Amino acid sequence: MRKLFPLFSLVVFTSLVLAACGTPVAATPVTVEVTRIVTAEAQAAGVASPTAAAGGEATPTAAPAAAPVAGGERLQAVMDRGKVICGAHGTFQGFGFVDSAGNWTGFDVDFCRAWAAALFNDANAVEFRGLSAQERFTALQSGEVDVLSRNSTWTFGRDGELGLTFGPVTFYDGQAIMVKKEIVDDPAAGLDALEGANVCVQSGTTTELNLADQFRAAGVNYTPVVFEDQNAAFQAYDEGRCDAITSDRSQLATQGQAVLKNFADHVILDLVMSKEPLAPAVAQGDDKWADVVHWVVYGMIQAEELGITSENVDTFLTSEDPVVRRLLGVEGELGSKIGLSNDFIYRAIKLVGNYGEVYERNLATYNLARGQNELWTNGGLMYAPPFR
Amino acid sequence: MNIKAFWRDIRVLKILAQAIFVIVLALAAGYLYLNVTANLARQGLTVGYGFMKNPASFGIGESFIPYDPSNTYGRALLVGLVNTLVVSTLGIVLTTIIGVLAGVARLSSNWLINRFAAAYVGLIRNTPLLLQLMFWYFGVIIQLPSVRQAIKLPGPIYLTQRGVYMVWAEGTTTFPAWRVYLILAFLSIFIIWFALRSVGKRASVPLSPWWNLAYLLIPLTIIGLGALLQPELPLKPFIPELVGLNFKGGVRLTPEFAALLFGLVVYTGAFIAEIVRAGIQAVAKGQVEAARSLGLTNGQTLRLIVFPQALRIMVPPITSQYLNLAKNSSLAIAIGYPDLFSIAGTIFNQTGAALEIIMIMMLSYLSMSLFTSLLMNIYNNRIQLVER
């Protein structure tokens, strides 16, 4: 009997794997079962919420197959809970960082606060979850977090295969490479100056992929040294294990100043290795929740364009400009159309600030120029669709 | 035979209890399966191993089989598996040596050796392995001098923070022809074994142990003669030289591999030392006294009397330590060694195929462990007391 046990466990595992591979015959009835449940709830939501019914979004006669699109469950769940659960980076100064007093600070973190402010008129109605690069998407898929605001690059693969919906880009970034000055002194140098180099990189990031692509395209040999933890990668680089370290430019600038022994001994090459549009993400399947996430960010960008800040926002309440009045919810019913209070943008601006304020507050100390993250009116890429 | 209620019949109850246990187990497994399929269907995710054929497009720092980023994900996983197998196999061999030495040393009557071994076991066994790996990597190996200021040992062997570089042999044009002699030398070992055995059986007194030298001398003669017969020597020294940023040539032990191997060997060795000590102490004192009174020396007593008996006690717990070592190798991710767990993590992050990758990892580690147990059980059966 005892000898049979390994065999038995092997059989159990094999069957589990086979089950996971999916025998279509067995899986199909289950899928139907689930779709039906979702439809029922979607219909219930459609009936319960008069705004949704008025908008004509949820028709009770919808075919069962099209059901999962309707959604609204996540938004409802967040409302019922009374706080937003936000996936963030816990050890990335400037973007998502828990300080010694246990407070969450950073650029990405402030967006979490803005959503909480818009929903509950309380910038602290957020529960933060510190997530590693590898955990983040699974946490979103499994519903452990409502929204992910953790310097994540918006890519086709993640949008399509991982079942995510990305929000507006909050930070236009690009992959860069940092080298010790003793090896390459000229920021304008190309990758061929790095022939045979050891390059430190964090695992589970698009960076790892771009690195391979770029060096392959340039025909330059390199050896990647892959760490799970970004700080470990920086430490190994600082100690001299690697000749270069690659990451998003924002990370190199902020982490470089925060972690490296002497930042002045290093140079970030001008070379842009990739496009890294960083955006918040939510799980696919609840468009209403996605709308909330998207439009709060747009509202903050729009507010900067109109010159509305957390300090002067109250003076704008009496403004005659219809654009301002609609944005702040003084007139019109924009908020209620996505299931929020009409003054949701006002709350976010009042309690957190506009896009520019969030940028200044978190990133000014790192000498990170706005660059592409300037408003479109100043030659950047930040552009909010109109609020009307 | 009187009719008893079946729930009072111990035979029925026994079977019933087992049946209930199996049913509960099956229900639990079924629930898990339904839960997984339902959740996947809800998010519109599919499960399948199709992605394994797609190109991996990420680099791997070190590999014992040929690999480049254009290879498939399947190939990348194989690289990881081989890396794990290499470090585990080497680790098991080395940790056995260290463990046995330390275990015997703990029983030594020499105060210094005894205390030293006790300190080693006490210190290593009572601190977490992850911490020790970080210490070996960031605290010791990375702190070695940079490539340009390498410590040069005779050989030449270079100690640097990029790893240890040693002379290696490189095949010349005559190497392919010479391989025939290598195979011949290998076969000669078996022939010697058969020859010595049959001679030994017929002889009236046991053969002198000097005959064992034949295992070394005859193959070496074949290889040496074969080399001299070639127009050019088949091997030439491959000496590491500093070229550009790094050493080229020779053979290299990377810092990640060295730190992981060292950490695992030292850690597991402490546990094995305790098992060895316990095993030796469990052998009845009378056995040692009897051996002494027969005039056996200290070494002979240990080798011929104590160890064979202690081995029976030691093998099962040592097997668990071997399994621990192999599984602990997954901590490599913290110090940048591309083992199975690290590479699987990257693939899982790029493809989002969490379930499939975790299944593969579980199966790989499971079959590795079962295979190790199988070998150790065979060995264990061979050394057990045979009762006639």
Interface residues (C-beta under 8 A of the other chain):
Chain A: P6 S9 L10 V12 F13 L16 V17 A19 A20 C21 G22 A27 V30 T31 E33 V34 T35 V38 P68 A133 Q134 F137 T138 Q141 S142 G157 R158 E161 L162 G163 I183 L194 E195 G196 A197 N198 C200 S203 G204 T205 E208 L209 L211 A212 D213 F215 R216 Y222 T223 P224 V225 V226 F227 E228 D229 A232 A233 Q235 A236 E239 G240 R241 D243 A283 Q284 G285
Chain B: A29 Y33 L34 V36 T37 A38 N39 A41 R42 Q43 G44 L45 T46 V47 G48 Y49 S57 F58 G59 I60 G61 E62 P69 S70 F138 I142 Q143 S146 Q161 R162 V243 G244 L245 N246 K248 P255 E256 I333 A334 I335 G336 P338 S342 G345 T346 F348 N349 Q350 T351 G352 A354 L355 E356 M359 M362 L363 L366 S367 L370 S373 L374
